[in-house]
Amino acid sequence: MSVKIAFEEVTQVYGDTGKGGGTRALEHFSLEIAERNFVCLLGPSGCGKSTVLNLAAGFEKPSGGSVLIDGKTVTGPGRDRGMVFQEPLLLPWRNVIENVMLGPCLAGWPKVEALAQARHYLRLTGLERFERHASYELSGGMRQRVALARAWIGEPPVLLMDEPFGALDAQTRLVMQELLLEIWEQTRTTVLFVTHDVDEALFLGDRVVVMSASPGRVLLDLAVDLPRPRTEEILTSPRFADAKRRCLRLIGEESRRAFGHLEGDGI
């Protein structure tokens, strides 16, 4: 398949860069993601996972290197990329279907078309009975399902997800993961998914990319050799356990290295 997203020797520095100053979030970060792939980013806290997403979304520009979508340099946000954040970020004065329709309405879609598409994605996310509910009347998992429907309604070829299920309880989280995979199997959107959870990454991804401690770079690019469609039974399979041990060992080493640097700085 063709390359959909490419990071080429990306460096990202925050703060005053004079005389070598500033904080280096990413350094020599290179990664290619094929069209229709589901790739999960793992790594210790502060390794630059969210920075990678922000660069792909066009919210930031790299200090060095290039970020490309379909071979074209990312210069800012675009309708070809959807984003799902850690929090649903729903507008409380709009009901469920109005929140889902927001993007198409701002883009000038005919209302009839926007409404039909919104209802389609509410059906896929199991929320068709709640379209007239206010966001504050929904559970956390239901609000995140609204956020998923809102991100998918424009059918962007790329979906960027920043720990969208991190605040959910374990059972709701698994249900959301299964729901996400069901929709992805139908749409085959290219997904770049950031998580701290190794189980989640291996359950969802075609590939799991493990990043180093800050400044972030790619340490491991692991093809997940697990059959699809995936159900919770796969979490106890020997192949899953082997891949999990490999990822945990590497993340643990990087976390200890990062902690050692902090101790060396007197923190």
C-alpha positions as CSV (number, residue, x, y, z in Angstrom):
1,M,0.0,0.0,0.0
2,S,1.1,3.6,-0.5
3,V,2.5,5.7,2.3
4,K,-0.2,7.8,3.8
5,I,1.7,9.6,6.7
6,A,5.5,10.1,6.8
7,F,7.7,11.7,9.4
8,E,11.2,12.3,8.0
9,E,14.0,13.0,10.5
10,V,11.7,15.2,12.5
11,T,13.1,17.3,15.4
12,Q,10.8,19.4,17.7
13,V,12.3,21.8,20.1
14,Y,10.3,24.0,22.6
15,G,11.4,27.1,24.3
16,D,14.5,29.3,23.7
17,T,16.7,27.4,21.2
18,G,19.6,29.9,21.4
19,K,23.0,28.4,22.3
20,G,21.5,24.9,22.3
21,G,18.8,25.7,24.8
22,G,15.1,24.7,24.7
23,T,13.5,21.3,25.3
24,R,13.9,18.7,22.6
25,A,10.7,16.7,22.5
26,L,11.6,14.8,19.3
27,E,14.9,14.0,17.6
28,H,15.5,12.2,14.4
29,F,12.0,10.8,14.5
30,S,11.2,8.9,11.3
31,L,8.1,6.8,10.7
32,E,6.1,5.8,7.6
33,I,2.4,4.7,7.9
34,A,0.8,2.9,5.0
35,E,-2.7,3.7,3.8
36,R,-5.4,2.0,5.8
37,N,-3.0,0.9,8.6
38,F,-3.9,1.1,12.3
39,V,-0.7,2.2,14.1
40,C,-0.4,2.7,17.8
41,L,2.3,4.8,19.5
42,L,3.6,3.7,22.9
43,G,6.3,5.1,25.1
44,P,7.2,6.5,28.6
45,S,5.5,9.7,29.8
46,G,7.0,12.8,28.1
47,C,8.4,10.9,25.1
48,G,6.7,13.1,22.6
49,K,3.7,10.9,21.6
50,S,1.2,13.8,21.6
51,T,3.7,16.0,19.8
52,V,3.8,13.5,17.0
53,L,0.0,13.7,16.7
54,N,0.0,17.5,16.8
55,L,2.5,17.6,14.0
56,A,0.4,15.3,11.9
57,A,-2.7,17.3,12.6
58,G,-0.9,20.5,11.6
59,F,-1.3,22.1,15.0
60,E,2.5,22.6,15.2
61,K,5.3,22.8,12.6
62,P,8.5,20.8,13.1
63,S,11.7,22.5,14.1
64,G,13.5,20.3,11.6
65,G,12.6,17.5,9.2
66,S,9.3,17.0,7.4
67,V,5.8,15.7,8.1
68,L,4.0,14.5,4.9
69,I,0.4,13.4,4.2
70,D,0.1,11.7,0.7
71,G,3.6,13.0,-0.1
72,K,2.6,16.7,0.6
73,T,4.1,18.7,3.4
74,V,1.7,19.4,6.3
75,T,1.3,23.1,6.6
76,G,-1.7,23.3,8.9
77,P,-5.0,21.5,9.9
78,G,-7.1,20.1,7.1
79,R,-10.3,18.2,6.4
80,D,-8.3,15.2,5.4
81,R,-7.5,14.6,9.0
82,G,-9.9,13.9,11.9
83,M,-8.8,14.3,15.5
84,V,-10.1,12.6,18.7
85,F,-8.8,14.0,21.9
86,Q,-8.4,12.7,25.4
87,E,-11.6,14.6,26.4
88,P,-14.7,14.6,24.1
89,L,-14.8,18.4,24.0
90,L,-18.5,18.5,23.2
91,L,-20.4,21.8,23.1
92,P,-22.8,21.7,26.1
93,W,-25.3,24.1,24.4
94,R,-25.7,21.6,21.5
95,N,-27.4,18.2,21.7
96,V,-25.8,15.0,20.5
97,I,-26.7,15.2,16.8
98,E,-25.9,18.9,16.6
99,N,-22.4,18.2,18.0
100,V,-21.9,15.5,15.4
101,M,-23.1,17.8,12.6
102,L,-20.9,20.7,13.7
103,G,-18.0,20.1,11.2
104,P,-20.1,19.5,8.1
105,C,-22.3,22.5,9.0
106,L,-19.2,24.8,9.3
107,A,-18.0,23.4,6.0
108,G,-21.2,24.4,4.3
109,W,-22.8,21.0,3.8
110,P,-26.5,21.0,2.9
111,K,-28.3,20.4,6.2
112,V,-30.2,17.3,4.8
113,E,-26.9,15.6,3.9
114,A,-25.2,16.5,7.2
115,L,-28.2,15.2,9.1
116,A,-28.2,11.9,7.2
117,Q,-24.5,11.4,7.7
118,A,-24.7,12.2,11.4
119,R,-27.5,9.7,11.9
120,H,-25.5,7.1,10.0
121,Y,-22.5,7.5,12.4
122,L,-24.8,7.6,15.5
123,R,-26.2,4.3,14.4
124,L,-22.6,2.9,14.0
125,T,-21.8,4.1,17.5
126,G,-25.1,2.9,19.0
127,L,-26.3,6.3,19.9
128,E,-29.3,6.8,17.5
129,R,-31.7,6.8,20.5
130,F,-29.8,9.7,22.1
131,E,-29.5,12.2,19.3
132,R,-31.6,14.8,21.1
133,H,-30.0,14.4,24.5
134,A,-27.7,17.0,25.9
135,S,-24.0,16.0,26.3
136,Y,-24.2,16.3,30.1
137,E,-27.0,13.7,30.2
138,L,-24.5,11.1,28.8
139,S,-22.0,8.8,30.5
140,G,-18.3,9.3,29.8
141,G,-18.2,6.4,27.3
142,M,-21.2,7.7,25.5
143,R,-19.7,11.2,25.2
144,Q,-16.6,9.7,23.7
145,R,-18.7,7.8,21.2
146,V,-20.2,11.1,20.2
147,A,-16.6,12.4,19.7
148,L,-15.9,9.4,17.5
149,A,-19.0,10.0,15.4
150,R,-18.1,13.7,15.0
151,A,-14.5,12.8,13.9
152,W,-15.7,10.2,11.4
153,I,-18.7,12.1,9.9
154,G,-16.6,13.8,7.2
155,E,-15.0,10.5,6.4
156,P,-11.4,11.8,6.6
157,P,-8.8,9.5,5.2
158,V,-6.6,10.0,8.3
159,L,-7.8,9.7,12.0
160,L,-5.5,10.9,14.8
161,M,-6.4,9.7,18.3
162,D,-4.8,11.0,21.5
163,E,-5.6,8.5,24.3
164,P,-9.3,8.8,23.7
165,F,-10.2,6.0,26.2
166,G,-7.7,6.8,28.9
167,A,-10.3,8.2,31.4
168,L,-12.7,5.3,31.0
169,D,-13.1,2.3,33.3
170,A,-11.6,-1.0,32.2
171,Q,-14.8,-2.6,30.9
172,T,-16.1,0.5,29.1
173,R,-12.7,0.9,27.6
174,L,-12.7,-2.6,26.1
175,V,-16.2,-2.0,24.7
176,M,-15.0,1.2,23.1
177,Q,-12.0,-0.6,21.6
178,E,-14.2,-3.2,20.1
179,L,-16.5,-0.5,18.7
180,L,-13.6,1.4,17.2
181,L,-12.3,-1.7,15.5
182,E,-15.8,-2.5,14.1
183,I,-16.1,0.9,12.5
184,W,-12.5,0.9,11.3
185,E,-13.1,-2.5,9.6
186,Q,-15.8,-0.8,7.6
187,T,-14.1,2.5,6.8
188,R,-10.4,1.4,6.7
189,T,-9.3,4.9,7.7
190,T,-5.6,5.3,8.3
191,V,-5.3,5.6,12.1
192,L,-2.5,6.9,14.3
193,F,-3.4,6.1,17.9
194,V,-1.5,7.3,21.0
195,T,-1.8,5.3,24.2
196,H,0.0,4.5,27.4
197,D,-1.6,1.1,27.6
198,V,0.3,-1.8,26.0
199,D,-2.8,-4.1,26.0
200,E,-4.7,-1.4,24.1
201,A,-2.0,-0.9,21.6
202,L,-1.6,-4.6,20.8
203,F,-5.4,-5.2,20.8
204,L,-6.0,-2.4,18.3
205,G,-2.9,-2.0,16.1
206,D,-1.5,-3.5,12.9
207,R,1.8,-2.1,14.2
208,V,2.9,-0.9,17.6
209,V,5.7,1.7,17.6
210,V,7.6,2.1,20.8
211,M,9.3,5.5,21.4
212,S,12.3,6.3,23.4
213,A,12.4,8.6,26.4
214,S,12.7,12.3,25.6
215,P,13.8,13.3,23.1
216,G,11.5,10.8,21.3
217,R,12.6,8.6,18.5
218,V,11.5,5.2,17.2
219,L,13.0,2.3,19.2
220,L,10.8,-0.5,18.0
221,D,8.4,-0.9,15.1
222,L,6.5,-4.2,15.8
223,A,4.1,-5.8,13.4
224,V,1.2,-7.3,15.4
225,D,0.7,-10.8,14.2
226,L,-2.7,-11.3,15.6
227,P,-5.8,-12.3,13.5
228,R,-8.7,-9.9,12.9
229,P,-11.5,-9.4,13.9
230,R,-10.2,-9.2,17.4
231,T,-12.2,-10.0,20.6
232,E,-11.2,-10.0,24.2
233,E,-10.2,-13.7,24.1
234,I,-7.1,-12.6,22.2
235,L,-5.8,-10.9,25.3
236,T,-4.9,-14.2,26.8
237,S,-3.2,-15.8,23.8
238,P,0.5,-16.7,23.9
239,R,1.4,-14.5,20.9
240,F,-0.3,-11.5,22.7
241,A,1.7,-12.3,25.9
242,D,5.0,-12.5,24.0
243,A,4.4,-9.2,22.3
244,K,3.3,-7.6,25.5
245,R,6.5,-8.7,27.4
246,R,8.7,-7.3,24.6
247,C,7.0,-3.9,24.7
248,L,6.9,-3.7,28.5
249,R,10.6,-4.6,28.8
250,L,11.6,-1.8,26.4
251,I,9.2,0.8,27.9
252,G,10.5,-0.1,31.4
253,E,14.1,0.4,30.3
254,E,13.3,3.8,28.8
255,S,11.3,4.9,31.8
256,R,14.1,4.0,34.2
257,R,16.6,5.8,31.9
258,A,14.4,8.9,32.0
259,F,14.0,8.7,35.7
260,G,17.8,8.4,36.1
261,H,18.2,11.6,34.1
262,L,15.8,13.4,36.3
263,E,17.6,12.2,39.4
264,G,20.9,13.4,37.9
265,D,19.3,16.8,37.5
266,G,18.5,16.9,41.1
267,I,14.8,16.4,40.7
